[in-house]
Amino acid sequence: MSISIRRFAVGRFALDRFAAGLLAAVLLVGLTPATPFAAEAAAVVRLDSGRLQGATRGDVTSYKGIPFAAPPVGALRWRAPQPVAPWSGVRSATEFGSPCLQANPTGPGAAVAPPPSEDCLYVNVWRPLRARGTLPVMVWIYGGGLLNGAASLPLYDGAQFARRGVVLVSFNYRLGRFGIFAHPALSREAADGGRIANYGLMDQIAALEWVQRNIRAFGGDPHRVTIFGESAGAASVDILLATQAARGLFQGAIAESGYGRANFARLATASPDGKQPAEQDGVALMKAIGVETDDPATLRAVPAAEIQAKASYNMATFGFILDGKLLTQDLWAYYRQRLEAPVPLIIGSNSLETPAPPSATSPFAHQLDPYVHPDEKASLEAAYGSREVLDLNLSSDVVFDGQGRSLALLHAAHGYPTFVYRFSAVPASVADRLRGAPHASELPYVFDNLDAVPALKMQARDQALSDAMIAYWVAFAKTGKPEPQHLPSWPPADGRHIMDFTNDGPNPGLDERTLRYEALARLVDPRS
């Protein structure tokens, strides 16, 4: 199967055609599932909502398409996740549930069956066939700019984690305007005790609550849960660390290429960085569809296709909302005030997340303005070594690399175990086209699913690096420390030392980019 990505939105930072096209061409073209083993019926497990039967392939048992909340359709659209209706008998759990409706119908979530739907709140579990005792749990949160994505992508198959002694969980969460939406009528209704606007984030929390209630049925330990995600999934990890509603639902976190410098939009007032009120945005969106009403029932009756058709409407304001319940202040304020969860954290990014802007008129030039004004770039040249290096790396550093480092230092300063990485490996088959590892290119290595991207023609060195990366991730899930046996020791975050995952394997040591990150932090972090 092939996947094209027309536009990938990074919060307020849009990776447009020249970046999204590169991501599609290099990473996501030709995603294919691994050659399957013959499936056998798995043991029946009992959950709080009913009994399930999954499938065993080789040495891994999986349970797919498990509802963790009621379908958010009809009267439940733009509502907090509601309890699952219990079922009688044994439910088959051998096929994925539908991905959530996507902003881009040709994007990742549309590339798998069944097709996207509003009825999409399903969780999937992989476990080793013969496990003894309770196992650590890893919960995956996919990326896609909060607009695209699906837990059912072959790239995210959890079998390799299960083979290493982990119970791997993935789930869908509502996307686009179905997952993030505010409107005065919904605010006045306050149907769920004030929980409004951030429905996709509520889905994530509901999935983690489901894990706490049910993971023992799969041999998992609810007291050893690690959340991990990439891109929008990593930004979600950053936010789940901050929000009190998720406290105690996990004991470790891994953020791969997260982001979130900008202010959250406010419900009824403009944000400090000028985004219009989220409720006003919702009214304008409905007006663009042709709906002007203060009746919540009328809003929920708008055909899903009409909302989906407006997925790119006013993208500059799209992102999580300061709703006063789940999110009460901006992301960085939580970390500066030591209000994030006191758990071990791995955080990092790739060596060249985004291509450099080809000209001053590119989308990147405008998006960088709130953080690095054009007349301030000269002050950074010395730390970067040259204007060429500055232009090549500035967007990556502001949105991903530098931000991750700064959040890591805040977390570490609060006394919590913190580890920083860089992924800089580039497959030989595309080395002549890339000057660094682009956004999302670590994913096949982390999941040890190199065969899922045959276009990259992975080699033995790629497999060796993948074996090492998944070993570090699994060791962290098991102990809170990324210390697998027979691999280099990972230094704790101190602003200077990192683990660099290179073509030659894991390489701990001094970060040669420290001076430029420090210069950038002095300029950019106060504006975040």
C-alpha positions as CSV (number, residue, x, y, z in Angstrom):
1,M,0.0,0.0,0.0
2,S,1.2,3.5,-0.5
3,I,0.6,6.7,1.5
4,S,0.9,10.3,0.4
5,I,0.8,13.1,2.9
6,R,-0.4,16.4,1.4
7,R,0.1,18.4,4.5
8,F,1.4,17.6,8.0
9,A,0.5,20.2,10.6
10,V,2.8,20.6,13.6
11,G,0.6,22.5,16.0
12,R,1.1,26.1,14.8
13,F,4.1,25.1,12.7
14,A,3.0,23.7,9.3
15,L,5.3,21.3,7.4
16,D,4.1,22.1,4.0
17,R,4.7,20.5,0.6
18,F,8.5,20.5,0.5
19,A,8.7,19.0,4.0
20,A,5.7,16.7,4.0
21,G,6.5,15.5,0.5
22,L,10.0,14.5,1.7
23,L,8.5,12.7,4.7
24,A,6.1,10.8,2.5
25,A,8.8,9.9,-0.1
26,V,11.4,8.9,2.3
27,L,9.5,7.2,5.1
28,L,5.9,6.3,4.4
29,V,5.9,5.2,0.8
30,G,5.3,1.5,0.5
31,L,4.2,0.6,4.0
32,T,3.5,-3.0,4.1
33,P,2.6,-5.4,6.9
34,A,5.2,-8.0,7.8
35,T,4.7,-11.5,6.4
36,P,2.1,-13.0,8.8
37,F,2.2,-16.3,10.6
38,A,-0.8,-18.5,10.5
39,A,-3.3,-17.3,13.1
40,E,-4.6,-19.4,15.9
41,A,-7.4,-18.6,18.3
42,A,-6.0,-17.1,21.5
43,A,-7.2,-17.6,25.1
44,V,-10.3,-15.7,26.1
45,V,-9.7,-12.8,28.5
46,R,-12.3,-11.1,30.7
47,L,-12.5,-7.3,30.8
48,D,-14.7,-4.9,32.8
49,S,-17.0,-4.7,29.7
50,G,-17.0,-8.4,28.6
51,R,-15.0,-11.3,27.2
52,L,-12.6,-11.2,24.3
53,Q,-10.8,-13.7,22.1
54,G,-7.8,-12.6,20.1
55,A,-5.3,-14.4,17.8
56,T,-1.9,-15.9,18.2
57,R,0.7,-15.6,15.5
58,G,3.9,-17.4,16.3
59,D,5.0,-16.4,19.8
60,V,2.8,-13.3,20.1
61,T,-0.9,-13.0,21.0
62,S,-2.8,-9.9,20.0
63,Y,-6.2,-8.5,20.8
64,K,-7.4,-5.8,18.4
65,G,-10.3,-3.5,18.0
66,I,-11.3,-3.4,21.7
67,P,-13.7,-0.5,22.5
68,F,-12.4,1.6,25.3
69,A,-15.3,4.1,25.1
70,A,-18.7,4.4,23.6
71,P,-18.7,5.4,19.9
72,P,-18.5,9.3,19.9
73,V,-21.3,9.6,17.3
74,G,-24.7,11.4,17.2
75,A,-25.5,12.8,20.6
76,L,-22.0,11.8,21.8
77,R,-20.0,13.9,19.3
78,W,-18.1,16.6,21.1
79,R,-18.6,14.9,24.4
80,A,-16.1,13.5,26.8
81,P,-15.6,9.7,26.3
82,Q,-18.5,7.8,27.7
83,P,-18.5,4.2,29.2
84,V,-18.5,1.2,26.9
85,A,-21.8,-0.7,26.8
86,P,-21.0,-4.2,28.1
87,W,-21.5,-7.1,25.7
88,S,-22.6,-10.7,26.2
89,G,-20.8,-13.7,24.9
90,V,-17.2,-13.7,23.6
91,R,-16.3,-10.7,21.3
92,S,-13.8,-11.4,18.5
93,A,-10.7,-9.2,18.8
94,T,-8.8,-10.2,15.7
95,E,-9.3,-7.1,13.5
96,F,-8.5,-3.4,14.1
97,G,-11.3,-1.0,14.6
98,S,-11.8,2.0,12.3
99,P,-9.3,4.8,12.4
100,C,-10.7,8.2,13.3
101,L,-11.9,10.5,10.6
102,Q,-8.8,12.1,9.0
103,A,-8.1,15.6,7.8
104,N,-6.5,14.2,4.7
105,P,-8.4,11.2,3.3
106,T,-5.2,10.0,1.6
107,G,-3.1,10.2,4.7
108,P,-1.9,7.4,7.1
109,G,-5.2,6.6,8.7
110,A,-6.9,6.1,5.3
111,A,-4.3,3.5,4.2
112,V,-5.6,0.7,6.4
113,A,-8.9,-1.1,6.6
114,P,-11.6,-0.5,7.7
115,P,-12.0,3.0,6.5
116,P,-12.0,6.0,8.9
117,S,-15.1,6.6,10.9
118,E,-16.4,8.7,13.8
119,D,-16.8,5.4,15.6
120,C,-13.1,4.9,16.2
121,L,-12.2,4.6,19.9
122,Y,-10.5,1.3,20.0
123,V,-7.5,-0.1,21.7
124,N,-5.1,-2.9,20.7
125,V,-2.9,-5.1,22.8
126,W,0.1,-7.4,22.0
127,R,1.6,-9.7,24.6
128,P,4.1,-12.6,24.5
129,L,2.4,-15.9,24.2
130,R,4.3,-17.5,27.1
131,A,4.8,-14.9,29.7
132,R,5.5,-15.4,33.4
133,G,4.4,-13.0,36.0
134,T,3.2,-9.5,35.2
135,L,5.0,-7.5,32.5
136,P,5.7,-3.8,32.0
137,V,3.3,-2.0,29.7
138,M,4.1,0.4,26.9
139,V,1.3,2.6,25.5
140,W,1.8,4.1,22.1
141,I,0.4,7.4,21.0
142,Y,0.7,8.0,17.2
143,G,1.6,11.3,15.6
144,G,0.1,13.1,12.6
145,G,-0.3,16.7,13.6
146,L,-3.5,15.9,15.5
147,L,-5.0,15.6,12.0
148,N,-4.0,12.2,10.7
149,G,-2.9,8.9,12.1
150,A,-4.0,5.5,13.2
151,A,-2.9,2.8,15.7
152,S,-3.5,0.2,13.0
153,L,-0.6,1.3,10.7
154,P,1.7,-1.7,10.0
155,L,4.6,0.5,11.2
156,Y,3.1,0.4,14.7
157,D,2.7,-3.3,15.0
158,G,3.6,-4.2,18.6
159,A,4.8,-7.8,18.1
160,Q,8.5,-6.9,18.4
161,F,7.9,-5.2,21.8
162,A,5.9,-8.2,23.0
163,R,8.8,-10.6,22.0
164,R,11.0,-8.6,24.3
165,G,8.7,-9.0,27.3
166,V,6.5,-6.0,27.1
167,V,2.7,-5.7,26.8
168,L,2.3,-3.2,24.0
169,V,-0.9,-1.1,23.8
170,S,-2.0,1.3,21.1
171,F,-5.2,3.2,20.6
172,N,-7.0,5.7,18.4
173,Y,-8.0,9.2,19.5
174,R,-10.2,11.7,17.8
175,L,-8.5,13.9,15.3
176,G,-9.0,17.3,13.6
177,R,-12.2,19.2,14.4
178,F,-13.8,16.1,15.9
179,G,-11.0,15.9,18.4
180,I,-10.4,19.6,19.1
181,F,-13.4,21.9,18.9
182,A,-15.0,24.7,20.9
183,H,-18.2,26.6,20.5
184,P,-20.2,28.8,22.8
185,A,-23.2,26.5,22.7
186,L,-21.1,23.6,23.9
187,S,-19.4,25.6,26.6
188,R,-22.8,26.7,27.9
189,E,-24.1,23.2,27.8
190,A,-21.1,21.8,29.8
191,A,-22.5,18.3,29.3
192,D,-19.6,16.6,31.1
193,G,-18.9,18.6,34.1
194,G,-16.9,21.3,32.3
195,R,-14.9,18.9,30.1
196,I,-15.0,20.6,26.7
197,A,-12.9,21.3,23.6
198,N,-10.0,18.8,24.0
199,Y,-11.8,15.7,23.1
200,G,-8.8,13.9,21.6
201,L,-6.8,14.5,24.8
202,M,-9.8,13.2,26.8
203,D,-9.7,10.1,24.6
204,Q,-6.0,9.6,25.4
205,I,-6.7,9.8,29.2
206,A,-9.7,7.4,28.8
207,A,-7.4,4.9,27.1
208,L,-4.9,5.1,29.9
209,E,-7.7,4.6,32.4
210,W,-8.8,1.6,30.4
211,V,-5.3,0.2,30.8
212,Q,-5.4,0.7,34.5
213,R,-8.7,-1.2,34.8
214,N,-8.0,-4.0,32.3
215,I,-4.3,-4.6,31.6
216,R,-3.9,-7.3,34.2
217,A,-6.2,-9.5,32.0
218,F,-3.4,-9.5,29.4
219,G,-0.6,-10.1,31.9
220,G,0.4,-6.4,32.2
221,D,1.4,-4.5,35.4
222,P,-0.8,-1.4,35.8
223,H,1.9,0.0,38.1
224,R,4.6,-0.1,35.4
225,V,3.1,1.8,32.5
226,T,5.2,3.9,30.1
227,I,3.6,6.2,27.6
228,F,5.5,7.0,24.4
229,G,4.7,8.8,21.2
230,E,6.1,10.6,18.2
231,S,5.4,14.1,16.8
232,A,1.8,15.0,17.8
233,G,2.0,11.9,19.9
234,A,5.1,13.1,21.7
235,A,3.5,16.6,22.2
236,S,0.6,14.6,23.7
237,V,3.1,12.9,26.0
238,D,4.4,16.3,27.1
239,I,0.9,17.4,27.9
240,L,-0.1,14.2,29.6
241,L,2.9,14.7,31.9
242,A,1.5,18.2,32.7
243,T,-2.2,17.6,33.2
244,Q,-3.4,16.5,36.6
245,A,-6.2,14.4,35.1
246,A,-3.5,11.9,33.8
247,R,-1.6,11.8,37.1
248,G,-0.9,8.3,38.3
249,L,-1.9,6.6,35.0
250,F,1.7,6.0,34.0
251,Q,5.1,5.8,35.6
252,G,7.4,6.7,32.7
253,A,7.3,8.7,29.5
254,I,9.2,8.8,26.1
255,A,8.7,11.8,23.8
256,E,10.0,11.4,20.3
257,S,10.2,14.7,18.4
258,G,7.6,16.5,20.4
259,Y,6.7,20.2,20.1
260,G,4.7,22.9,21.8
261,R,6.3,26.3,22.1
262,A,3.2,28.2,21.2
263,N,0.4,29.3,23.6
264,F,-2.7,27.2,23.8
265,A,-5.7,28.9,22.3
266,R,-8.1,30.3,24.9
267,L,-11.8,29.5,24.9
268,A,-13.3,33.0,24.9
269,T,-10.3,35.4,24.7
270,A,-7.3,35.8,22.4
271,S,-4.2,34.0,23.5
272,P,-1.0,36.0,24.4
273,D,0.5,35.2,21.0
274,G,-2.6,36.5,19.2
275,K,-4.7,33.4,18.3
276,Q,-8.3,34.2,18.2
277,P,-10.6,32.6,20.8
278,A,-11.3,29.0,20.2
279,E,-15.1,29.5,20.5
280,Q,-14.9,32.2,17.9
281,D,-13.0,29.9,15.7
282,G,-15.7,27.2,16.1
283,V,-18.5,29.7,15.3
284,A,-16.6,30.7,12.1
285,L,-16.0,27.1,11.1
286,M,-19.7,26.3,11.5
287,K,-20.6,29.5,9.6
288,A,-18.3,28.4,6.8
289,I,-20.3,25.1,6.6
290,G,-23.5,27.1,6.6
291,V,-24.6,26.4,10.2
292,E,-25.4,29.3,12.5
293,T,-27.0,28.0,15.8
294,D,-26.7,28.0,19.5
295,D,-28.2,24.6,19.8
296,P,-25.7,21.8,20.7
297,A,-28.0,19.1,19.1
298,T,-28.0,20.9,15.8
299,L,-24.2,21.2,15.9
300,R,-23.9,17.4,16.5
301,A,-26.3,16.7,13.7
302,V,-24.0,18.3,11.1
303,P,-22.9,15.6,8.7
304,A,-19.4,14.4,9.4
305,A,-18.4,14.8,5.8
306,E,-19.1,18.5,5.9
307,I,-16.9,18.9,9.0
308,Q,-14.2,16.7,7.5
309,A,-14.2,18.8,4.3
310,K,-13.2,21.9,6.4
311,A,-10.3,20.1,8.0
312,S,-7.8,22.7,6.9
313,Y,-10.0,25.7,7.9
314,N,-8.0,28.3,9.8
315,M,-5.1,26.0,10.5
316,A,-3.1,28.8,12.2
317,T,-5.3,28.4,15.3
318,F,-5.6,24.6,15.4
319,G,-4.2,22.8,18.4
320,F,-5.1,22.0,22.0
321,I,-7.1,24.6,23.9
322,L,-6.7,26.0,27.4
323,D,-10.1,24.8,28.6
324,G,-9.8,25.5,32.3
325,K,-10.3,21.8,33.3
326,L,-7.8,19.5,31.6
327,L,-5.5,22.4,30.6
328,T,-5.3,25.4,32.9
329,Q,-2.1,27.1,31.7
330,D,0.3,26.9,28.8
331,L,2.6,23.9,28.5
332,W,5.8,25.6,29.5
333,A,4.2,27.1,32.6
334,Y,3.6,23.6,34.0
335,Y,7.2,22.6,33.6
336,R,8.6,25.9,34.9
337,Q,6.5,25.5,38.0
338,R,7.5,21.9,38.6
339,L,3.9,20.8,38.0
340,E,4.7,17.9,35.6
341,A,4.5,14.3,36.7
342,P,7.5,13.2,38.7
343,V,8.4,10.2,36.4
344,P,11.5,9.2,34.4
345,L,11.6,10.7,31.0
346,I,13.3,10.0,27.7
347,I,13.1,12.9,25.3
348,G,14.8,13.6,21.9
349,S,14.5,14.3,18.3
350,N,16.1,13.7,14.9
351,S,19.2,15.4,13.5
352,L,17.4,17.4,10.8
353,E,13.7,17.2,11.6
354,T,12.6,19.7,8.9
355,P,14.3,20.9,5.7
356,A,15.7,24.4,5.8
357,P,13.5,27.1,4.4
358,P,14.4,27.6,0.7
359,S,13.7,31.3,0.9
360,A,12.6,34.1,3.2
361,T,9.1,33.7,1.8
362,S,8.6,30.1,2.8
363,P,6.1,29.1,5.5
364,F,9.0,28.5,7.9
365,A,10.1,32.1,7.8
366,H,6.8,33.4,9.1
367,Q,6.3,30.6,11.6
368,L,9.7,31.4,13.2
369,D,8.9,35.0,13.7
370,P,7.4,34.7,17.3
371,Y,10.6,33.1,18.4
372,V,13.5,34.4,16.3
373,H,12.9,37.7,14.7
374,P,14.7,38.2,11.3
375,D,17.0,40.9,12.7
376,E,18.1,38.6,15.6
377,K,19.5,35.8,13.4
378,A,22.8,37.5,13.1
379,S,23.3,37.1,16.9
380,L,23.1,33.4,16.5
381,E,25.6,33.0,13.6
382,A,28.6,32.7,15.9
383,A,27.1,29.9,18.0
384,Y,26.1,28.0,14.8
385,G,29.4,28.6,13.0
386,S,28.0,30.1,9.8
387,R,24.9,31.5,8.3
388,E,24.6,28.3,6.2
389,V,24.5,26.0,9.2
390,L,22.0,28.4,10.9
391,D,19.6,28.4,8.0
392,L,19.8,24.7,7.6
393,N,19.0,23.9,11.2
394,L,17.1,26.8,12.7
395,S,13.6,25.5,12.2
396,S,14.5,22.0,13.5
397,D,16.2,23.5,16.5
398,V,13.4,25.9,17.5
399,V,10.5,23.4,17.1
400,F,12.1,20.2,18.1
401,D,15.8,19.8,19.1
402,G,16.3,22.9,21.2
403,Q,12.8,22.7,22.8
404,G,13.3,19.1,23.8
405,R,16.6,19.9,25.4
406,S,15.1,22.8,27.4
407,L,12.2,20.7,28.6
408,A,14.6,17.9,29.6
409,L,16.7,20.3,31.6
410,L,13.6,21.6,33.4
411,H,12.5,18.1,34.2
412,A,16.0,17.1,35.3
413,A,16.4,20.2,37.5
414,H,13.3,19.1,39.4
415,G,15.1,15.9,40.4
416,Y,13.4,13.5,38.0
417,P,15.5,11.0,35.9
418,T,15.8,12.4,32.4
419,F,17.6,11.2,29.3
420,V,18.1,13.0,26.0
421,Y,18.8,11.4,22.6
422,R,19.4,12.4,19.1
423,F,18.6,10.1,16.1
424,S,21.0,10.8,13.3
425,A,21.0,7.5,11.3
426,V,20.1,7.7,7.6
427,P,19.6,4.5,5.5
428,A,22.2,4.1,2.8
429,S,19.6,4.0,0.1
430,V,18.6,7.7,0.7
431,A,21.8,9.1,2.1
432,D,22.5,11.0,-1.1
433,R,19.1,12.9,-0.7
434,L,19.3,13.8,3.0
435,R,21.6,16.0,5.1
436,G,20.3,14.5,8.3
437,A,17.6,12.2,9.8
438,P,14.2,13.8,9.0
439,H,11.0,13.9,11.0
440,A,9.6,10.4,11.9
441,S,12.5,8.5,10.4
442,E,13.3,6.8,13.8
443,L,10.0,5.0,13.9
444,P,10.9,1.8,11.9
445,Y,13.9,1.4,14.2
446,V,12.0,2.0,17.5
447,F,9.4,-0.6,16.6
448,D,11.9,-2.9,14.9
449,N,9.6,-3.0,11.9
450,L,12.2,-2.2,9.3
451,D,10.3,-4.4,6.8
452,A,7.3,-2.1,7.0
453,V,9.2,0.5,4.8
454,P,10.7,-1.6,2.0
455,A,11.4,1.6,-0.1
456,L,14.3,2.4,2.3
457,K,16.1,-0.9,1.6
458,M,17.4,-1.4,5.1
459,Q,20.7,-3.1,5.7
460,A,22.4,-5.1,8.5
461,R,23.6,-1.9,10.2
462,D,20.0,-0.6,10.3
463,Q,18.9,-3.9,11.9
464,A,21.7,-3.6,14.5
465,L,20.6,-0.1,15.4
466,S,17.0,-1.1,15.6
467,D,17.9,-3.9,18.0
468,A,19.7,-1.4,20.2
469,M,17.0,1.2,20.2
470,I,14.1,-1.1,21.1
471,A,16.4,-2.6,23.8
472,Y,16.9,0.8,25.4
473,W,13.1,1.6,25.2
474,V,12.2,-1.8,26.7
475,A,14.8,-1.5,29.5
476,F,13.4,1.9,30.3
477,A,9.9,0.5,30.5
478,K,11.1,-2.3,32.8
479,T,13.2,-0.4,35.2
480,G,12.8,3.4,34.6
481,K,16.4,3.4,33.3
482,P,17.5,3.0,29.7
483,E,20.2,0.5,30.7
484,P,20.0,-2.7,28.6
485,Q,22.8,-5.2,29.1
486,H,25.8,-5.2,26.8
487,L,25.0,-1.8,25.3
488,P,26.7,1.6,26.1
489,S,25.6,3.5,29.2
490,W,23.2,6.4,28.6
491,P,24.3,9.5,30.4
492,P,21.6,11.5,32.3
493,A,20.5,14.8,30.9
494,D,22.8,17.7,32.0
495,G,22.7,20.0,29.0
496,R,25.9,18.6,27.5
497,H,25.6,14.8,27.3
498,I,23.3,12.8,25.0
499,M,22.9,9.4,23.4
500,D,23.3,9.7,19.7
501,F,21.8,6.9,17.6
502,T,24.0,6.8,14.6
503,N,24.6,4.6,11.6
504,D,27.4,3.0,13.6
505,G,25.1,2.3,16.6
506,P,24.4,4.1,19.9
507,N,27.0,6.6,20.8
508,P,26.9,8.4,24.2
509,G,28.9,11.5,24.7
510,L,29.1,15.3,24.5
511,D,26.6,17.0,22.3
512,E,28.6,19.1,19.8
513,R,25.6,21.4,19.3
514,T,25.5,22.5,23.0
515,L,26.7,26.1,22.3
516,R,24.1,26.7,19.7
517,Y,21.3,25.3,21.8
518,E,22.4,27.5,24.7
519,A,22.4,30.6,22.5
520,L,19.0,29.7,21.1
521,A,17.5,29.0,24.5
522,R,18.5,32.4,25.8
523,L,16.6,34.0,22.9
524,V,13.7,31.6,22.4
525,D,12.8,29.9,25.7
526,P,11.5,33.1,27.3
527,R,9.1,33.5,24.5
528,S,7.8,29.9,24.8
